[in-house]
Amino acid sequence: MKRALIALFVLVLIGGNVQLWAQAANWKDVPIPPLPAFHPPQPKRIMLPNGMVIFLQEDHELPLVDGVARIRGGGRAVPANKTGLTDIYGEVWRTGGTKSQTGDQLDDYLEQRAAHVETGGGIDSTTISWSCLKGDLDDVFKVFVDLIQNPEFRADKIEIAQKGMYDSISRRNDEPDAIAGREAAKLAYGASSPYARVPEYATVAAVKRQDLIDWHHNYVHPNNIILGVVGDFDSSAMEARLHQAFSSWPKGPAVKDPEVNFTPAKPGNYLVEKTDVNQSNIYLVGLGTTRKNPDYYAISVFNEAFGGGFSSRLFSDIRTTKGLAYSVGGGIGTGWDRPGMLRIVMSTKSQSTVESIQALDEEIADLSPKRPIDDVELKRAKDSILNSFIFRFDSPEKVLQEKMAYEFYGYPLDFLEQYQSAIEKVTKEDVARVAAKYIHRNQMSVLVVGNTSEFDKPLSTLGPVTKIDITIPAPPPGIAGDQDPQQ
């Protein structure tokens, strides 16, 4: 239905402008109407007496009701020697079932209703969600409440989750792009940072059932939860339902985010030797900033113009004109509550590895003062960002998820509405300023994952090279990886 309406809108827009287009001397003279004001549907925000925050968004297009609870506390709070705990928790919370029903029994119960209740773990939060037909809401919501308050974490499901993680560890060096992304994070944040750590056999094996019980006890409290519900319901009735289910649930200790220090690697050239590939994955990395930074809007426009897509400068110069890249892009990362990664990413054939890095260097050097982002690039980037709103926030569910993120990270709830006008105000001088402020080639690390025997020149042509060992540490006794750890 929504797609049909969008298509109809486009046809009407085209039809209304056919005569004007016909009168235009060339395509550059085609009149482009201004974007209409952006007024997304606003969810209703409620706070229960125990501190649980609830967002309700009615959407009567389909007879469905979806809900998701985001709970403060994630992998960044896990001790290094138990890295992977929240991954196991996020799986076994659901598969382990409740005190009254096993996970397998829940599977059968929900399958009969074509419904889902799922859980997951992340770096800064864990989640539990449901999706069901409107007529099955009573049955499915009972499962959601029971699972959030009475999980069982059965031992057999913990073992299955751990075996799955062992398999993933044994295969983590299969794909060069995955290796590059993983090792780039270590260079940007520091190898010991929770934003770069990866599970190992030993850390996964160290997770016990009591750890999952303790995690749930420490973090899953109403004052640490943001619950969003979207779908075919009456807001007053849904609010009454949620009050009845959760108002008597007592508060718990507030979650305090851990202090995380960033220790980026020393700028230089880093190499992961992988002899079974015929192309190189290249990362230029450093630390970015956050979306709370006033420079965020100018950074967004710069990123789009410089490395954001098919019309970006990097794509046009390096892939289209020079023919060096299979893919290329990147920019200044902006995280919600931590610095994002500044990264320029490129893949090229092995025989053009060093030439490609030098081409990236030239692009960075040209930004200031030789060739800053110009008026044409600025307009194209701003248009791309603003026109994407219809796709980024084309449903009440997407808007609800965005509003929940603002609540979670402490942003003003009208941040989405501010964004459009702030992007429109960005000037090319703003873009040049943030490029000069955040992109310093001599402070960035270069990571290459590739087959050095096929490089056009030795990587040492660019300076000293540090080799990175990606050998997977051996598993503890009784746990066997099924693959060569160096592959």
N, C-alpha and C positions, 0 to 999 in steps of 0.2 A: 504493500500500500504506500509506504513512504517513498520507495523508489519510483513508483508510478507518479506520485505527486511532484517529486523533484523533476522527473522527465517532462511532465506537463508544464511545470514552471519554465524549464529551459526552452521548450517549444514555443510557449507564449512569448518569452523574451526574444527568441530568434525572430518569430513572426512579426513582432512589433518593431523590429529594427531592420527588416529586410529592405524597406524603401530607403532608409538612411544609408545602409551599407551600399546599396546600388548607386547612390549618389556620390559616394566617397571616391576620391581619385585613386587611392590605393589602400592596402590593408592598414597602413599606419593612420589613416584618416577615419577609420571605423570608430564611431562614438561608443564609449564604454560608460554605462551609467554608474553612478557612485554606489558603493555597497550600502544596503539598507542597515539601519541600526540593529545591533545584535542584542536580542532579548531572549536568552534561553529560558526554558521553564525552571522555576525556582522550587526546590524541594522545601518541605517544612522541617524546621529544626526543633527538636524537643530535647530537654535534659531531664532525666528522672532524678528524684531526690538522692539516689545513691551515686550519681555522677555519670551514669551511662548516657552518652549522646546518641540521639536517633535522628536520622533523616528519612522523611517519607516523600516519595514521588509517585503520584498516581499516573498511570499510563493504561488507558482502556482500549488500546488497539487490539490486543490479544488477551485471551483469558488465562494469563500467567501471572504468577507472583514470585519474585526473586528477592533474596535477601543475602547480605554479607556482613559479617562482623569482623572488624579489623582490631586486633588486640596488640597493644604496645608491648614491645619486647621481642627481639629477634636474634639472629645469628651473631650480631656484633657484641652481644652480651654474653656469649658462650665462651668458657675458658678455652684457650688454644688446644689443650690436650683432649678436648672433647668436640673439636670441630666436626660438624655434621649432625650435632644433636637436634637442631631445629628441623633439619630435613627428615630425620627419623620421626621426630615428634609430629611433624605435619602430616606424615603418612599414617602412622599408627593411631593417632587420635581418631581417625575415621575407621581404619580397618580393624582396630582393636575393639570397636563397639562400645557399649555402655555396660553398666553393672547388670542390667536386665536383659540385654540382647547382644549376641556376638555380632561382629562386623558382617559375617556371612548372612546372618539372619536379617540384618538391616538391608543388605544387598537385595535379598528376595522381597522384602517388604516394600522397598522403594521402587524396585523394578516393576512390580505389579501396578504401580501408579505412574510409571514413566517419569519418576522424580529423581532428583539428585540431592544429596547432602555431602559436601566435600570439605576437606581441611587442607591446609598447606602452611609451610614455614618460609619465612623470608629473612632478609638481613636486618630489618628494623621492626618487623611485626609478624604475627601469625594470623591466619584467617580461617573462618568457618562460614560456609555459605549453603544456601538451599535454592532449589529451583523446582517449581511444581505448577500443575494446573490449579486454577482458582478453586475448583471444587474439592481438591485434595489438600488444601492449605491446613486444615485442622490436623490431619494425620501427619503431614510432613513437618509441620511446625513443632509438634510434640517430639519428634525425633531430634530436631535441631536443639531444642531446649534441653532434652535429656543428655545429648552428646556434649553440649557446652558445659553442663554442670556435673555430669556423672560418667566421665570416660573411664575405661577400664585398662587400656594399654596391655592387652594380653601378650604374654611372652612369645607365643608362636608367631605373632605378627611382627614383633620386634625383630625376631630372627630373619624373617623374610625381607623386611626392610633393609637390614644390615647386609644381607647377601646381595640385594640389588645394588647397594652402594659399593660393595666390593667389586662387583662386575663393572660398574661405571668407572671406578678408579683404575681398574686394569686396562680400560680402553681409552683413557683420557688423552693419550698421546697419539691416537689414530689420525685425528684431523688437524692439519697445520693451522687452520684459522682459529680453532679452539685453543691450541697451544699459544698462539700469538695473543689472543685476547686475555688469557690467563696470566701470561708472563708480563704483559703490558701493565696490568693492574698492579702487579708486584713492584714494577719500576716506578709507577706513579705514586702509589700510596705507601710503599714499603712492604717487604716480604712478610713481615709479622703482623701487618695490619689486618683487622677483621674484615676489611673490605677487599682483601686480596688472598686471605688464607683459603686453602682447599682441604677437603677431608682426605685423610690418609687411612690406610688399613687400621693402624693402631688407634687413631682417634675415634674411628667408628666403632671398633671393638670395645672401646672404653665406655661407651654409652650403655647404661643399664636401665632396667625398668624403673627403678627408683628415681633416676634422673628425670624421666618423663613425668612421673607423678609430682616431683618437686617443682619442675618447671610450670606445670599447670597450676599448682597450688600458689606459686609465687606471682604469676602473671595474669591468670584469667580471673579478673574481678571486674565488676560492672563499671567502676570508675576508670578502668583502663581500656574500655571498649567503645568503639564507634560503630553503630549498627545502621546500615542503610537498607531500605526496603523500597522496591519499585514494582509497579504492576497494576493489575486490575483489582483494586480494593478501594474502600472508602476510608479516608484518612482518619476520621474520628473513630471508626470501628477498629482500625489497625492500632491506633494509639491506645485504645482501651485494652486491646489484646496484649500489647507489649507491657503496659503498666501491670496488668495482672500477672504476667509471666515473670517479670524481672524486678518490680519495685521493692519486693521484700528481700531481695538478694543483698546481703550487707556489703559495704565497701571493704576493699582490701588496701594494702599498702600501695601508694602511688609508685609507678615505675620511674626510675631515674635513669636517663640515658647515660651510658658509660662515656668517660672521657677518652677520646681517641686522638692520639698524636700521629701526625703524618711524617714519615721519614723517606722521602723520595730518593731513589737511587742517584748516585752521582751522574751528572750528564755525560754522555759518551755513547759509544757504539756497543750493542749487545747482540750476541748471535746464538741462536738455537740451530745446531746442525741437524738437518733431517735429509738423509740421503735418498729417500724413496719418493721424492717429489720433483716436479719439473718447473715449478714456479715458486716465487718468493712472496711471503706475506710480510709487509713492512708497516711498522707503527712508529710515528714520532709522537712522544707522549710527555706530559707534564701534568701539573695540577691546574684545575680550572677554578670555578667559584660556585656560588649558590644562586638560587632564584630570588633570594631576598636582597641581593645586591642591586642597587639602583641601575647598574650597567646591564642588567639582564635583558632588557628590551633591545638595546643596541647590539648586544652580543647575539641575540636571536637573529637579527637582520644580517649581521656579519656572517654568521654561520651559514645561513641560507645562500647568501651571495657567493661566499668563498668555496664552500664544500658541501652544499646541501642537497644537490640533486643533479639531474641531467643538464640543467641550464647553468650550473655553478661554474665558477672560474676554473677550479681544479679539473672538473670533468672536461670542460671545453678545451683547456690548454693541454693537459697531460694525456687524456684518453683520445679525444677527437683529433686534435691537431698533431700531437707528437706520436700518437699510437703506442704509448708505453704501458698503459694500464688496462687490466681487465675491469677493475673497479677502483675508484679513488674518491675520497671525501673526508669529511671531518670538520672539527672546529673546537671551540672553547666549551667544555662541558659545564653544565650548571645543575648541580644536584639540589634536591629539596632541602636537606638539612646538613649537607656536607659538600665539600668541593667536588664537582664532577671532574672527569678526566679530560684534560686537553689532549686531543688525539687527532692525528691526521693519518688515515689508513689507506693502504694501497696494496694491490696484488698485481704482480707482473711476472713475465716469464723469467726464468733464472738468468738468462743471458743479458738481461737489461736491468739487473738489480741495482748496481751502483749508479748507473746512468739515471735511473728513476729517482733514487734518493737525491741526487744532485738537482734533478728537475724540481723536486719538492722544495729544496733549499732555495732555488731561484724564485719560486712562487712566493715564498715567505719573505725573501729579501725585497721583492718587487712591491710588497704591500705599502712600504713607507720608505722614502717619499716618492719613489719612482712611479708607482702605478697603484694608487689607492683605489678602493671601490668607487666606481664612477656613478653618475646619475642614472644611466640605463640599468646597471647592475642593481643599484639601490631600489629602483622602482620594481624591477622584476622580482627581487627578493621579497619586498613588502607585499606585492600582489599575491605571490605564492603563499605566504604565511596567512594573509587575511582571507584569501579565497578558500583556504583549507578548512576554515571553521565549519562549513556546512558538512564536512566529512568527519571532522574530529568530534563534533558535538551535535550530531544529527539525531540523537535520541535522548529521551529523558534519562535513560540508564547511564549514558556517558557523562551527562552533566552531573548526575548524582555522584558518580565515582570521583569526578574532579572535585566537587564540593567536599566530599569526605577526605580527600587528600589535603585540602586546605585546612580542614579542621585538625587532621592528624599532625601536620607539620607546623601549625600555628600561623597560617597565612590569613589575611582578611578574606571573608567569604565572598566578597565581590571582586576578588583577584582576577577572575575570568573576564568579568565585564571591563575591568581596568585595562586588561591586556590589549584589546583591540585598539583603543584610543592611544595607548602608549606606543604601540608599534607604528601607528600612523604618524606620530610626531618625531620619529627617529630621522636624523639627518645624516648626510654622508660624512659630515664632520664628526658626528657621534661614532659612526662606524670606524672611521680612521683612528679615533682616539682609543677605542677599546682594542683594536688590533695592535696598536703600539703598546698599550698597557699590559696586555696578557700574553702576547705571542713573542717569545724571545728564543730564537733558535739555539743560542748558546746555553740555554737552561733546559733544553729538552734532551731526552734519551731517544736513541734510535734503536729499535728492535727489529731484527731480521730473522725470520724462520725460513730456512731454505737449504738448498744443496750447493755448498760452496764450490764444489768441483765444476759447476756449470756457470758460475758467476762471470760476468763480462770482465771484471777486475776484482782483485782481492778486496774484501771489505776494509782491510787495513789502509787502503788508499785514502779513506776518509778520516783516519786516525786510529788510535789504539782500540783494540777490540776485546771485550770481555765475553768469554763463552759461558753460557748458562747450561747447567746440568739439569735435565728434566727427568732423570732416572727416578722411577717410583720407588720409594722406600719399601723394603721387604716387609711382608705381612708378619704378624706375630705367629707363633706356632699354632697350627690348627686352622689357619686361614690361608688359602692358596689363591693367588692370582692366576688367571689362565692365559697370560700373554707376556711376551717379552717386555719388561718395564721400560726399555729404551725406545721402543717403536713409536 
